C-alpha cells in the first residue's frame, strides 16, 4: 500500500513499486510523523509538529527547513542519496509553510516533492 501525499489516503499498488515512489513516500512519512511517536524507533519522524502553535515568522520558516533536513538525513544511506535540499517556497497563505524537498540520488536523478506545515498564523 502507498500513501497519497495530497489526500493522505491509501493507494492500491502492485507488488513492485518504482523506486521514485518509495523514496518520496519515505520522505513524506518522516516529515509527517511526530518524532518519538513511532514505538520501534524513537528517532523516526520530524519535529515539525511543534510548529502548529508557532506564529508564521521568518525565524519559524527557517526552523521548519532545518527540522525537515534533520528528519530526512537518515534516508541518505538507505536510498543512496547524494544530497538532500529543503527550501521554502514563497509564502502564499498565512498559516502554512510550503516546503520544497529535492532528493538527489547518487546516479544524478532528482526526486522532488512538496510538504505543507501548518502554523498558527
ABEGO torsion letter per residue (X at the ends): XBBBAAAGBBBBBBABBBAAAAAAAAAAAAAABBBGABAABAABEBAAAAAAABBBBAAAAAAAAAAAAAAAAAAAAAAGBABBBBBBBBBABBGBBBBBBBBBBAAGBBBBBBBBBBBAX
